[in-house]
Amino acid sequence: MQNGALTKEINEILTQAVDLAQNKKVAEAEAALKAEIDKVEQLNLYNDGHADYYDFNTLMEMVMFQTQHSEIQPVADIEEPLNRLYAMYGSILLEQGKLDEAEEALAIAMDWNPMSAAIAFEHAEIFKQKKDWEQFKELTVAVFPIAYKRKEIAHCYRNLGYYFVEKQMWDEAVGCYLLSMSFADAEGRYQAEMELKYIHEETEGQAQRPSIGALRSYGEKYGFPVGPDAKIIETAMQYGKTMLANKKYEHANYFLDIAYKLTENKELKELLDKINAQVTANHKA
């Protein structure tokens, strides 16, 4: 671990780059991020062979990684926000249409954090812009096993909807956009509605709303799940119940809330209410 100075420096550069990009100074943002990356790479951090080093953003990301990659030991979660540094650099490059450079930067970001759906979506976006539809679909499907938030699942289905529109597979596209709406926030629902309106106009109302059975058959045929990833729910439940048994109520709440938001299970909601009451009581004590 570093003493925190590098972490502070990277965070300052990230803040600066966001401000520059928002003020349309994209080239300056790119230069600032590139200079910091060059500096970090010269330091040659975490190349000691003592552990596999990653930079996870959340506890759930780390837990998912350990569950999905139990063969990798030991795993160390570093302090410096390296995944964000490379991801922002990749996004800035992507915004400027520098697709090959963006792909390289985002691949490094994914090496640091293979559990970030946000980075994986940016990486997939490169192939959408290249109009490499099969790679775009493949990378989108690969996000499902790490998508633990409803809006991430919604994003997966919107991407698939876009893929099917490009293929003029209208019923499949409608199905994916409808699935997306069932998981999306307000912005995501609006995006899906606009796409459904486009399909309706493009097909003169001929595109059909598929049944659940048809949706499942599309999923089987094209390799995507219908609904949240079962292993993610299982992991969140398992960790939540373990934390609860150990009276680590805030951690139990964190994991079980993830499971609840994915399942909307009534019994889980009752359990969460009890845990929250316990947390409140502990704070008052």
N, C-alpha and C positions, 0 to 999 in steps of 0.2 A: 504493500500500500504506500502511496505517496502521502505527503503531509497535508494535502488539501489545496496547496497553491495551484497545482495544475488544473484541478477540478474547477476552482474559482475562475481561472484564466479561460478555460474552455467555455464555461457558462457565460462569461462576459462576451466572448466572441460570438456565441450563439445568439445572445440578446441583440448584439450589434448587427449581426447579419439579418435578423428578422426586421429590425428597424430600417435597414438599408433597402431590403427587398420591398417592404411596404411603401417606401418612398420612391419606388421604381429605379433604385440604384442597384440593379441586379448584378451588373459586372463587378461593382465594388464589393458586394456581399460575397460573390464567388471568390474574389481575390483574397478577402479576409479569411474565409474558411480554408482556402487552399494553403495559405501561409501557415495557418495553425496546424493543418494536417501534416505539412512538410516538417514542421517542428516536432510534432508528436512522433512521427515515423523515425526521425533521427535519434530520438531518445531510446528507441527499440525496447519499449516496455513489455513486461510479462512474457519474455522469451526464455524463461529459465528452465522450462521443462518440469517444474515442480507440480503443476496443476493445469487443468484446462480452464483458461480464463475467459469469462463472458461479462457482458455489461447488460444486465436485465433492468427493465424499468419498473417492474412490479414484482411483488412476492409471488403472485400467481404464475407469472412467466417463469420464474425460477423453478417453482414446484412442477409445472408442466414439463419443463426440460428434464428435470431429474426423473420424473415418471416415465417419460418417453425414451430417455437415454440412460437407463440405469447402468449400462456398461461403461459409461464415462465417469471415472473417479480419479482424484477428487475434482469437484467443480468449484471454482472460486468466482464470486461476483465482485467485480472491481468497482472502485469508487468513481473513476473518471467517466464522464458521459460520452464515451467514444462512439457508441452506436448512433447517438443523436448528431454528433459532429459529421460523421460520414453520411448519415441519412439526409441532413439538411443540405450538405454539399451536393449530394446526388439529386435532390429535389430542385435545387437552383439550376443545376446543369440541365435537368429534364425540362424545366420551364423555358430554357433558351433553345431547346431542340437539339442539345448536344447528347444524343441518345447513347452512343457507345461509351462516352466518358461517364455519363450518369449510371449506366449499367454497372460499370466497374466500381464506382463509389458505393452504390446501393448493395452490391454483392458483399463488399467489405463490411458495411453496416449490418447485413444479415449474418455475417460470420460472428460479429460481436454479440448480436442478439437475434438468434434464429427463431425466437418466440414472439417477435413483434409483428402483429398483423398489419400495423400501419406501414412499416417498412416493406413488408411483402407486397402490399397493394401498390406502393410506389414502383417497386421493381416490376410488377405485372404491367403497370401503366406504360412502361417503355415499349413493351411488345404490342400494346394496343395502338400506340402512336406509330409503330413500325408496320402496323396492320398484319402482324404475324398472329393470326387468330388462334391457331392451335396452341401455340406457346402461351398466349394470353389466357386461354381456357385452362391449360395445365397448371399454370402458376396460381390461378384463382382457386382451383379445386384444392391445391396444396395449402391454402390458407385455412380451410375449414377445421383441421385438427388443432389450430392454435387460436381460433376465433372464440374468445370466451365472453365477449360482450355482444349484446343483441345487435347493436349498430354495425358491428364487424360482420356478423352473419348476413345482415341486410345488404352490406356492401358486396359480399361474395355473390349473392343472388342477382344484384344489379349488374355486376360484371358478366355473369352468365347470360343474363337477359340481353346484354349488349352483343355478346358473342352470337347468340341465336338470331338476333336481328340482322347481323352482318351475313349470316348464313341463310337469311330469309326463311328461317324455321319459326314461323309466327306463333303457333300454339305453344311451343316450348318457351319462347320468349315471354309470352303472356304469363305462363305458369311461373317463371322465375321472378318476374316483376311483382306478381301477386304474393309470392313467398317472401320477397324482399319487404313488401309493405307490412307484413305481419310481424316483422322484427325491427322495423326502422323507427327512428325518431322523426320529428316533424319534417325536417329538411330532406331526409331520405325518402319519406313517403311522397313528398312533393316531386322529387326527381323521378321516382317510379311512375307516378301519375302522368307526368309529362311524356315519358316513354310509352306508356300504355295508350295515351292519346295519339301519339305519332303512329303507333302500330295500327290503331283503329282507322286512322285516315289513310295510311299506306295500303291497307288491305281492304278498304271500303267496308269495314265492319265484318269481314269474313273470318278473322282470327278468333279461335274459340277459347273459352275459359276451360282449361283441362280439369278433370276430376282429380281427387287425391290419388286414386289408383293410377291414372295416367302420369301424374307428377312423379310417383314412385318409379314407374317404368322408365321415365326420362332419366331419373337419377341413376338407376341401375345401368342404363345404356351408356350414359355419358360420364359416369363415375363421380357423381356428387351426392351428398347426403340430403335428405329432406328433413330438415330440422337440425338442432344443435348436435355437435359431436358428443356421442354418449360417453366417451372416455373422459372428456373435460368435466362433464357433470359428475361422473364417478370420482374423479380426482378431487374436485371441490368438496364433495360430500364427505369423502374419506378424511381429508385433512381437517375439515370443519368439525367432524365428530371426534377426531383425535384431540383437537385443541379443546373441545368442550369437555371431554373426559378429564383433561389435565387442568381444567378450570381457567384456561387462557381464553377468556370470554371475547375479548376484542378480536383476536385472531380467528376464533370460531365464527364470530359474526361476519368477518371479512370473507371467509371461504363459503359459508353457507348462504350468504347473500348472493354470491356469484351463481351458485347452484339454483337458488330461488328465482333469480331474474331469468335464467334460461328455461326453467321448467314451469314457473308460476304455480308451484305445488302448494296447496292450502295448508297441509300439515307442516311443511317447512316454514311457511309464514308464521304459524303459531309458535314454532320453536324459536324463530328469530325474535319474535316479540318478547318471549321469556328471557332470552339472552340479553336483549337490550334493556329490559327491566333490571336484570342483574348488574349490568355494566353501570347503569344509572345509580343503583344502590351502592355499588362499590365506590363510585366517585363521591357520593355524599358521605360515606363512612369516614 
